[in-house]
Every structure is written in C-alpha cells, then in structure tokens.
C-alpha cells in the first residue's frame, strides 16, 4: 500500500510463525523495540520513538 518493504530476514521469521498469531505479535513487538532503541541511540527524541510502541495493542495471554 505505502510502498514500504519488509527486510528479508524479518519476513522469513514472520513466515516461520505464520501459524501462531501470538508469536507473530511477539516478534513484531521485539522488532519495533529494537528499531526504537536504534532511533534513540541515533539521536531521535525518545518521546517520538516510543509513541508508536505505546500505541501497540497487546492482549494478555
């Protein structure tokens, strides 16, 4: 839709978890966290980087 691509290693990891929505969500949260930390370490304002993570809807098991 927006023209963004998914890195091949992330895509492969998602494919391996395709039968488990919970595992896909877990991987997504980990990936978003790693990206946010990279942004913060690169100088992005912490509030902006963490705003997207705060909006994730995570349901307890």
N, C-alpha and C positions, 0 to 999 in steps of 0.2 A: 504493500500500500504506500508506504512512505519512501521506499527505495533503500531502506537500511538492509544490511546483510548480517547474518549470524556467523561468527567465526566457526571454521570447520570443526575445531576441537569441541566447542560448546555444542554445536549441532549434533556431533556424534554422541556426546554424553547425554543429550536430551533424548536421542533415539534409543539409547540403551535403557532409558527409564520410561519409555512411552506407555508401558502397561501399568504404571503407577503414578497417578496424578500427584500424590503426596511427595514422591521422590522428585518429580519434575519441579514442583513448587520449591522444595528444599534446595535443589540445585540453582533455581532462579534467585532465591534469597542470597545464597552464598556468592553467586556471580555478581549480583548487584552490590553486595557489601564490599567485595574486592574492588569493583570499579569505583565505588565511592571513596574508599581509602586511597586509591590511586589519585583521584581528583584532589582530595585534601592534601596529600603529600606533594602534589604538583602546584599547590598554592590556591586552589579554589576555596571560596568561603565555605566553611563547614556547614552552615545553615542551608545553603543551596544544595550541597551534595547530599545531605541527609533528608531533605524534603521528600524526594521520591521514595526513599526507603520507608519513611514514616507512613506513606500512603498505601503501602502493601497491605492487603487484607489477608492476614494469616489466621487460619482457624486452628484452635487447639485440637489435638487428636482425641 
